[in-house]
């Protein structure tokens, strides 16, 4: 469909359902105060959006996947 898709998965404990909707929010983190800024996934989300792409998360115990879809040609 004119997009390239990259999927990155792991087999860790998963991301709890109650926080999955928030992982792309600026400053959201599950780490203790003073440990990280919670900007990594928000920056990633914004870069992908600026390139007219999308990033999706699927997570359950034992499998978490981030799927990035970017257009093969830049839409102007």
N, C-alpha and C positions, 0 to 999 in steps of 0.2 A: 504494500500500500504506500510505497514511497518513504518509508521510515526504516531506520536501523534500530534494533532493540538489543539492549545489553541487560542481562539479568545476573545479579550477584546474590548468591544464596549461602547460608551457613546452616549448621545443624545444632546451634546452641539452644538455650532455654526458651527463646522466642520473646516477643514483645507483648506484654499483657494487653488484652483487648481494650481495656479502659484508657490506655494512653496512646494507642495507635493513631488516633485522629489528631493528636497533638505533636507528633514527632517532627513535623516540618515548621512548627511555630518558632519565631525568634525567641531565644533565651530559654527554651524548654529544655530541661535536663533532669535526669533522675539521679545525678551525682550530688554529693554534698556541696553546700555553699563554699565557694572559693576553689572548687575543683572543676575546671572547664567552664566554658561560657554558654554552651547550648546553642551555638550558632552554626555548627558544621552542616547539619541537614537543611537548615534554613538557607544558608548560602548556596548549597547545592541545588535546592528547589528553585531559587531565584535565577541562577545561571541557566538551568534547563528551561525555565519559562521564557527567558529572554531569547532563547534559541527556538522558540515555538514548539518545545517538546513537553513531555510530561514524565513524572516519576510516580511510581505506585509502590505500595508496600503490601505484602501479604505475610502474615506471621502466625505461627502456631507453635506450640512446644515441639522442638526438634527440627523446625524448618522456618527460616525467615528469608524472604526474598525481596530485594528492591529491583524493580524493573524500570529502566530508563528507555524512553522512546524519543528519538530525534529525527526530524525530517532529513532526508538525503540532500535536499536542496533548500537553501534559506528562502523563506517566504518574505518578500519585501512589501 
